Amino acid sequence: MNSLRSLAVLALFLPLAAIAAPRGATTTFAVSAGSFSAWTIDGQSNPSLTLERGRTYIFDLSGVSAVHPFNINTTNTTGSGARYNVGVTNNGASGDTDITFVVPAAAPDSLHYNCGNHAAMNGTITIVDADAIFANGFEP
């Protein structure tokens, strides 16, 4: 009977073990720039990113050369003229500096990340409301 009860309790809580982080947790992206043709973010070339309003994201630029400034922009462009700076710390950084993005509630639905110098190094950032993805308050 005790074994059956233990198994029932385990079955009840086992799905919760797969939940990685509560809403509001910080996500870190490992960013590198091995060439002039693409950013590599968490092992993928120029991936599309989906970020949630209210969450904090860190773009870890460890080892990214100074010739590759990482910009979060309102348009898909090189240079620094289209930077989106609301909630962003160190936008345009490179080298051993992190960029932190606390996505504000009023953030636009679409942003871009770009190298300040190389047009091929770019990707889209889709901004969503937290409840649009995770109604239960947690994410996988």
N, C-alpha and C positions, 0 to 999 in steps of 0.2 A: 504494500500500500504506500509506504514512504517513497519507494522508487518511482511509483506511478505519479505521486504528487510532485516529486522533484522533476520528473520529466515534463509534467504539465507546466510547471513554473518556468522551466528552461525554454519550452516551446513558446510560452507567452512573451518572454523577454529577448529571445534570440533575434527576432527581426530588428530590435533596437540596437543591437551590436553592430549592424551594418551601417548605421547612421554615422557619418564622419564628423560633422560639425554643426552646431546650432547656428541659426540665423544670426548674423552679426559677426561671425568669425572672420578672421583675416585669411585671405588667399594670397600665396606668393607664386609669381610666375618667374621661372628661370629664363632669362633672355640672353641670347648670344648673337653675334654677327660674324659668321665665318667668312663671308664674302660680301660683295656689293649687290648681290641679287636677291637676298631674302633675310629677314629676321628669323631666328629659330627661337620659338617659345615653347618650353616644355617638350622639346624634341620634334616639334612640327614646324615646317616652313610657312611663314606668313599665315598662321591660322586665323580664322574668324573667332572672336571672343564674345561671350555673352556675360555681361556684368549686371549685378543687381543693385538697384538703388538702396542706399543705406548700408552697404557692405564696404569693407576696406580691402583694397588690392595693392600688393607691393610688386613692382617690376624690378627684379634683382638684376642689375646690370654689371655684376662682377666681371671684370675682364673685358668689357665692351670698349673698343678703341674710341678715342676722342673724335675720330672721323665719322662716327656713327651716333650723333645725338638722337635720342629716342624722344619723339614728340607725341603727345596725345592732342589731336587736332579736330577741328570742326569740319574740315574738308580734307580730301585725299591729296595732299600736296607736300612738297619738300619745303625747307625753310622754317622760319619761326612765326610767320605772320598769321597763321590760323590756329595757334595753340588754344586749347580749352584749358583754362587754369582754375576753374571753380572746383575746389576740393582736391586739387592736384598740387603736390609738393615736389619740387625739383623737376618740373616739366622741361624737357630738352637736355636732360642729363646724359652723361656717358661715363665710362670708366667704373670706378668702384662706388658710385653713388646710386642709391635706390630711388625710384619714383614711387610715391605713395598716392593712391587715388581713393579718397573717401567719396563714393558716388552720391551726390546730393539728390534729394527728392525731385528737384527741378531740372536734372540733367536731361539733355536731349536724347531722343530714342536711338540716335545713330551718331557715332564718332569714328575716328580713324586713328591708327597709330602709324607713324611714318619716321623714317630716317630723315634728318634734316638736310642730308646731302645726296641721297641716292633714291631715285623714284621707285625702283623695283622693290625696295624694302618697305612694305606697307601691308596693312590689313584693316578689316572692319571691326568695330566694337559696337555690339548691339546692347543697349541699356534697357532693362526690363524692371518692372515692379517685382518686389520679392514674392508677393502672393501669386504672381503669374506663373511661377514655376513650382513653389513649394508651399502648398496650402497647409501642410501639417507643421510648419515652423522649422523643419530640418531639411538638410540637403544630403544627397548621397555622397 
